[in-house]
């Protein structure tokens, strides 16, 4: 992988695609700056190597061109604080002002361009628009893993204009190498822990992972579609009847490939979808009518924990139950703790995709797993086995 450490950036103008798509409140204050923080090491490295930096990003989903609500100007103060320096701003990402300001940049200086999505050409992957951006710089760096699954002008197409000079930023490099560690030649046993609400969003993930893993653990709401497919009684639990055949096919595929498929044997059930509901633990395939499974049970936690502790590589996506309700969060918390324990004895653990990231953050465990992915959609597409255009563009440009 060609990254910013492997290129002489001295006196180069470097255009960096970052993911500054941060949430803002009505006063335009940033409510979660994770994505800006994640890009800082790359920017600092380019500056210390003697280059100048032109930052480009999207923010929100502007429909009709420039709108103050989606202006990247709102991020300027925060960015200046984090970099400890003045950052210049161009009111348009292409055109005269951007061209002049980019041309005047001296080594060590930073210019932030206005929102790329003020142009429809960005999402269309328009080559001419990509070329206009490319003309601002000598080197292209992609550090926006969150949009790596999109073939937009600034995330993929632009690399064509930088033959031999398209590079991964540190965030992108870390994300891709963590995913490769899991999917290409992992230390075995390799275990995937899948949870979350539904099977429907995860069919391709399940199918692709079955070809790779030694153990597949299923928890969360999606377990009930599997249990019903095996003839179990799931009461009022979340179930997708149209996917029973799909679940059966996955169970058969696991058998054929010799993958150990772990489906919960007990579940904590509730008489309503509420934290205050009455609860009891029952066999996962004998849930009485009127009750629904909202967490995995103690016996299941013990089984899953043992599998996790015997794994050398772990991928975790999706909570084991409705962890937003404290009374049904134990399964998710205990599985997170098991992954942490495995990690402390040398297992590589990657957590990614929406709610499992929320869970490790909630239990303050993010720094106790090997890697927490920042790119929900991009990471899920990668584990579905899809090629990410943002990654491919750089790999092919080398
Ligand atoms: P996903 O976005 O598919 O990863 O789903 C995450 C959501 O699944 C969380 O909001 C959980 O509350 C929910 N979830 C997990 N287990 C269950 C369950 N047994 N019944 C209903 N929802 C669940």
Boltz pocket constraint, residues with backbone or C-beta under 6 A from the ligand:
constraints:
  - pocket:
      binder: B
      contacts: [[A, 195], [A, 196], [A, 197], [A, 198], [A, 201], [A, 219], [A, 220], [A, 221], [A, 222], [A, 238], [A, 293], [A, 294], [A, 295], [A, 317], [A, 318], [A, 319], [A, 320], [A, 321], [A, 322], [A, 323], [A, 324], [A, 353], [A, 354], [A, 355], [A, 356]]
      max_distance: 6.0
